[in-house]
Every structure is written in structure tokens, then in C-alpha cells.
Amino acid sequence: MSEQDVTVPAADESARIERVAKPGEKRGGLLKGATGRNLGLVIALVALCIFGVITAGERFASIDNVLTILRLASVVGVISIGMTFVITGGGIDLSVGSVIGLASVWASTLATQTMANDVHWVIIVLCGIGVGLGAGLINGVLIAYGKVVAFIATLAMLVAARGLAEIIANRQTQIVEVDGFLDFARSSPLGVPMLVWIFVLVSVAGWILLNRTTFGRRTIAVGGNPEAARLAGIKIKRHTMYLYALCGLTAGIGGVMMLGRTTAGSSTNGQLYELDAIAAVVIGGTLLIGGRGTIVGTVLGVLIFSTLSNVFTQNNLSISAQAIAKGVIIVVAVLLQQRIAERSRAGT
């Protein structure tokens, strides 16, 4: 029986999706467990901040440094929101870093900048987002309708997008000279960098989409039990395509943000960002096998990694030491989540 053969009245579909979307994850029973997992991350983040204050003093605790941490977390944070949806839906996307590079290059070509100067600087934004959305749709079609394994399809996009970016840029850095776009990217409403505001807005939109809409419930259902979700009336293939398109969309936004932060498009932009995004999503409490996702946890995971890098930079420690510490932080954070979540369930 194909997914098109199942027709469910609109009034019944929402109730069926609620039953499929992991019984243990429903609002009443999940609250303590989710709070426990997030509290574990908060403890790890606070401990990291205390260590930063002890070792670097005012250099770490200054407002400027806090804003620097948030600014550096913003790009990875935005793509991590999209990654949360894909992983919650039972998939994986290895191509987001390369898509960032491709989006930044395409949006900074001479043709794009000329059009932006002639029309409006928003052309650069639309171009970058469009490239990301297109790459995500290609991934989604290959995986959902072409039945290509997600790991292979997105790995192919990782290689192809990076190669296309190199061809377009001719392995050169393309400087952005559109004043309107640069002024927007460098602005700081209420004293907070624009990139941080974008991260906040994407995070809020992601939380609402995952927790307060049918789309979010369908995502959890598809990741938790695809067959049961199909029988509940969810069009699995179409929804899977949407998830990868959403992830590509956030990668496109990330590419535009990278362009604003560095003022240059380069095929090297976004290298290994996919690994940071996946790690942040997983330590945030989203199940790698799908069926459970948390935007709050993802944001905390991103902040942990960004703060960790800043602490090591402030103390002039090597990148190798940072990599080792990242591994330790991941293990400690997961252990704290599990311990506190177990206590919460025991007290239920």
C-alpha cells in the first residue's frame, strides 16, 4: 500500500499524529525529562563560564567578549536549528557546511552584486537563501523519492557544492562591496549584533514550528515510527523532502550571515560546520535515531561549543587541546542529562 492510498479525514489526522508521536514525549510526561536534559546543559555551560572567569578574568566576562561568543555562535546556531528538524525526522545532512560556502560565493558574484547595486541589497540575501533552499530540495528529492540513503545523498551534495563553489569563485575570495548589505550586516540594534538577532529569530521560529504546529508533530512521528506515521495519514516522502528543504534554507541563511560577518564569499566558508551542528544537536538532547527533538537543547549545545572555543582562545591554548576538551564536554553533558533525567523520572 503506498502512502497515497491512505486517506484520513482532516479532523482525525491531528489526533492520530499525537498518538504516533512517541507516547513518552507528550507534554505531560515529557516536561520533567526535557527540563532535566536542559538543566544538565545549563550546568555544563555555567561551569564553563566559571572556568573562563577564573582563568581569563575580565577579558572573558566583558560585555564585548560575550557578544563575540554570541556572534561566533550565530552561524552554526542557525544551521543547527535546521539540523534539529532533519535529525528529529530520522535523517542526517552532511552538506550544510558546503552549502554555506556555495551560498556565500553565489551571493557575492559580480553579477549578483551589480544587480544588488542596481535594485536593492536584499538581492544578495535572496540569492544566498535561494541557493540553500535549492540544495536542500535536491537532497530531499533524492532521499525521499530517489530512495538514496541520506548519508550518501548529503555526502554527495557536500562534495558537489564545495566543488561548484570553487568553480564559480575560481578558487578566489570575492569581496562584497554593496554598502547597503554591509551596513545591515554590521548593524547592532539595541547594542546586539544583527547576526545574533537573526540567530534568536530563527531559534524562536524553530521552537514554534517544532512544538506548536502540526508540522512539528509530524516530524516527531516520522522520526519515531515511519510506518505508524504513514498509517496515520502522513505523507512520509513529501514531509521528508520538506525537512531537507528546511535544513537547506537555514544553511542558505547561514551563508548570508557568513558573508556579512567576513564581507567575503569563499568556497572555504563553512568547512566542518556540519560536524559542529550535528554535535550541538545531539548533546542538546535530540535523538540521533530520530523521534525526539529540542530547539532549546540545540541552542544550549551551540553556546557550549562557542564558549569553549572562546575560553581556550582567551588562554592561548592550542586547537588540538580544544578538540580534546570538546570531546570531554560532549561526554560530561550527556552524562549530566541522563543522570538528571533519570532522577526526574524516578520522582514522577
C-alpha positions in Angstrom: 0.0 0.0 0.0 1.5 3.4 -1.0 1.3 6.5 1.1 -1.1 8.0 -1.4 -3.5 5.1 -0.7 -4.2 6.2 2.8 -6.7 9.0 3.2 -7.6 10.3 6.7 -10.2 12.9 7.5 -8.6 16.2 8.5 -10.3 16.2 11.9 -8.8 12.8 12.7 -5.3 13.3 11.4 -4.1 15.6 14.3 -5.3 13.1 16.9 -3.7 10.2 15.1 -0.4 12.1 14.8 -0.4 12.8 18.5 -0.8 9.1 19.3 2.1 8.2 16.9 4.5 11.0 18.1 6.2 9.0 20.8 3.9 8.4 23.8 6.7 9.2 26.2 7.3 12.5 24.6 3.8 14.0 25.2 3.6 17.3 27.1 2.6 16.0 30.5 5.2 13.2 30.8 8.0 14.9 28.9 8.2 18.1 30.9 10.4 16.8 33.7 12.6 14.8 31.4 13.1 17.7 29.0 13.8 20.1 31.8 16.3 17.6 33.2 18.2 17.3 30.0 18.3 21.1 29.5 19.3 21.6 33.1 22.3 19.3 32.5 23.4 21.5 29.6 22.9 24.7 31.7 25.1 23.3 34.4 27.8 22.5 31.9 27.6 25.9 30.3 27.7 27.7 33.7 30.7 25.6 34.8 32.5 26.5 31.5 31.8 30.2 32.2 33.1 30.0 35.7 36.3 28.4 34.4 36.6 31.2 31.9 36.2 33.9 34.5 38.8 32.2 36.8 41.4 31.7 34.0 40.8 34.9 31.9 39.2 37.3 34.4 37.6 40.4 32.9 38.8 39.6 29.4 36.2 36.7 29.4 33.5 38.4 31.5 33.3 41.6 29.5 30.2 42.5 27.5 32.2 42.7 24.3 33.5 39.2 24.8 30.0 37.9 25.5 28.8 39.5 22.3 31.8 37.9 20.5 30.8 34.5 21.7 27.2 35.0 20.6 28.3 36.4 17.2 30.6 33.4 16.6 27.8 31.0 17.6 25.2 32.6 15.4 26.0 30.9 12.0 26.5 27.4 13.5 23.4 28.1 15.6 21.2 28.8 12.6 22.2 25.7 10.7 21.8 23.7 13.9 18.2 24.6 14.0 17.6 23.2 10.6 19.7 20.1 11.5 17.5 19.6 14.6 14.4 19.1 12.3 16.3 16.7 10.0 17.7 14.5 12.8 14.3 14.6 14.7 12.8 13.2 11.4 15.2 10.3 11.4 17.7 11.8 8.8 21.1 13.4 8.6 22.5 16.2 6.5 26.3 16.3 5.9 26.1 19.0 3.3 25.2 22.1 5.3 28.8 23.4 5.6 29.4 23.1 1.9 26.1 24.7 1.1 27.1 27.7 3.3 30.2 28.1 1.1 28.3 27.8 -2.1 25.6 30.3 -0.9 28.3 32.8 0.1 30.1 32.5 -3.2 26.9 32.7 -5.4 25.6 35.7 -3.4 28.9 37.6 -3.8 29.5 37.1 -7.6 30.0 40.2 -9.7 26.6 39.7 -11.4 24.7 39.4 -8.1 26.4 42.5 -6.6 25.8 44.5 -9.7 22.1 43.6 -9.5 22.1 44.4 -5.8 23.5 47.9 -6.5 21.0 48.5 -9.3 17.9 47.2 -7.5 18.4 46.6 -3.7 20.9 44.9 -1.5 18.2 42.4 -0.5 19.0 40.6 -3.8 22.2 39.2 -2.1 20.1 37.8 0.8 17.5 36.3 -1.5 20.2 34.8 -3.7 22.0 33.1 -0.8 18.8 31.8 0.7 17.6 30.6 -2.7 20.8 28.6 -3.2 20.5 26.9 0.2 16.8 26.1 -0.4 17.6 24.7 -3.8 20.4 22.4 -2.4 18.1 21.3 0.3 15.3 20.4 -2.1 17.7 18.4 -4.2 18.7 16.4 -1.1 15.1 15.9 -0.2 14.0 14.7 -3.6 17.0 12.3 -3.8 16.3 10.9 -0.4 12.5 10.8 -0.3 11.7 10.0 -4.0 15.0 8.6 -5.3 15.4 6.4 -2.2 19.0 7.3 -1.8 20.4 6.8 1.7 20.5 10.2 3.5 24.2 9.7 4.4 25.2 9.1 0.7 22.9 11.8 -0.8 24.1 14.6 1.5 27.7 13.4 1.3 27.4 13.8 -2.5 26.0 17.3 -2.0 28.8 18.1 0.4 31.4 17.3 -2.4 29.4 18.8 -5.3 28.5 22.1 -3.5 32.1 22.7 -2.5 33.3 21.9 -6.0 30.7 24.2 -7.6 31.7 27.0 -5.2 35.3 26.6 -6.2 34.4 26.7 -9.9 32.3 29.8 -9.6 34.8 31.7 -7.5 37.8 30.3 -9.5 39.3 29.4 -6.1 39.5 33.1 -5.2 37.9 35.2 -2.4 35.1 37.5 -3.6 34.8 40.7 -1.6 31.4 42.2 -1.0 31.2 45.9 -2.0 27.5 46.6 -1.6 27.2 49.2 1.1 23.6 48.6 2.0 24.2 44.9 2.7 27.4 45.6 4.7 25.6 48.3 6.8 22.8 45.9 7.5 25.2 43.0 8.5 27.3 45.3 10.7 24.4 47.0 12.5 23.7 46.4 16.2 20.1 47.1 17.1 19.9 47.7 20.9 23.6 47.1 21.1 23.3 43.5 19.9 24.9 42.5 16.6 22.5 41.8 13.8 23.8 38.2 13.3 22.8 37.5 16.9 19.3 38.8 16.3 19.0 36.6 13.3 20.0 33.6 15.4 17.4 34.5 18.0 14.7 34.9 15.5 15.5 31.6 13.7 15.6 29.8 17.1 12.2 31.2 18.2 10.7 30.3 14.8 12.2 26.8 15.0 10.8 26.3 18.5 7.3 27.4 17.5 7.4 25.2 14.3 8.6 22.1 16.2 6.5 22.4 19.4 3.4 24.3 18.4 2.5 23.2 14.8 1.3 20.1 13.1 4.5 20.1 11.0 6.5 19.6 14.2 4.3 16.8 15.4 4.6 15.1 12.0 8.3 15.4 12.2 8.5 13.7 15.5 6.1 11.0 14.3 8.1 10.4 11.1 11.3 10.1 13.0 9.9 7.9 15.8 7.9 5.4 13.7 7.7 6.0 10.0 5.3 3.1 9.3 2.9 4.2 12.0 3.1 7.7 10.8 2.2 6.6 7.3 -0.8 4.7 8.6 -1.8 7.8 10.5 -2.1 9.6 7.1 1.2 11.5 7.0 2.8 11.6 3.5 6.2 10.5 4.5 8.0 11.2 1.3 6.7 14.7 1.0 7.4 15.6 4.6 10.9 14.2 4.3 11.5 16.5 1.3 10.3 19.4 3.3 12.7 18.6 6.2 15.7 18.7 4.0 14.5 21.8 2.2 14.1 23.5 5.6 17.7 22.4 6.5 18.9 23.8 3.2 17.0 27.1 3.9 18.8 27.5 7.2 22.2 26.7 5.5 21.4 29.5 3.0 20.7 31.9 5.8 23.9 30.8 7.4 25.8 31.5 4.1 24.4 35.1 4.0 25.3 35.6 7.7 28.9 34.3 6.9 29.0 36.8 4.0 28.0 39.6 6.4 30.5 38.6 9.1 33.5 38.1 6.8 32.4 40.5 4.0 33.7 37.9 1.5 32.4 34.9 -0.3 34.7 31.9 -0.4 34.5 28.2 -1.2 36.2 27.5 2.1 33.4 29.2 4.1 31.5 26.7 6.4 34.1 24.0 6.4 33.3 21.3 9.0 30.3 23.3 10.3 28.2 20.3 9.6 30.1 18.4 12.4 29.7 21.2 14.9 26.0 21.4 14.1 25.4 17.7 14.5 27.3 17.6 17.7 25.4 20.6 19.1 22.1 19.0 18.2 22.9 15.6 19.7 24.3 16.8 23.0 21.3 19.2 23.1 19.1 16.1 23.6 17.8 15.4 20.1 17.9 11.6 19.4 20.3 10.7 16.6 17.9 7.9 15.6 15.0 10.4 15.4 11.7 10.7 17.2 12.7 13.4 19.7 14.0 16.9 19.2 14.6 20.0 21.2 15.4 23.5 20.0 16.3 24.8 23.4 18.8 22.0 23.9 20.3 22.7 20.5 20.8 26.4 21.3 22.4 25.4 24.6 24.7 23.0 22.8 25.8 25.6 20.3 26.5 28.1 23.2 28.6 25.4 25.0 30.8 24.9 21.9 31.2 28.6 21.2 32.0 29.4 24.8 34.5 26.5 25.0 36.4 27.9 21.9 36.4 31.4 23.4 37.8 30.2 26.7 40.6 28.3 25.0 41.4 31.3 22.8 41.5 33.6 25.8 44.0 31.3 27.4 46.1 30.9 24.3 45.6 27.1 24.2 46.0 25.1 21.0 43.3 23.9 18.6 44.3 20.3 19.4 43.5 21.0 23.1 40.2 22.5 22.1 39.3 19.3 20.2 40.1 17.1 23.2 38.1 19.4 25.5 35.1 19.3 23.1 35.0 15.5 23.4 35.1 15.7 27.2 32.3 18.3 27.2 30.1 16.2 25.0 30.5 13.2 27.3 30.0 15.2 30.5 27.0 17.0 29.1 25.3 13.7 28.0 26.0 12.1 31.4 24.5 15.0 33.2 21.5 14.9 31.0 21.0 11.2 31.6 21.5 11.5 35.4 19.1 14.3 35.9 16.5 12.9 33.6 16.6 9.6 35.4 16.1 11.4 38.8 13.2 13.3 37.2 11.5 10.1 36.0 12.1 8.4 39.4 10.3 11.3 41.1 7.3 11.2 38.7 
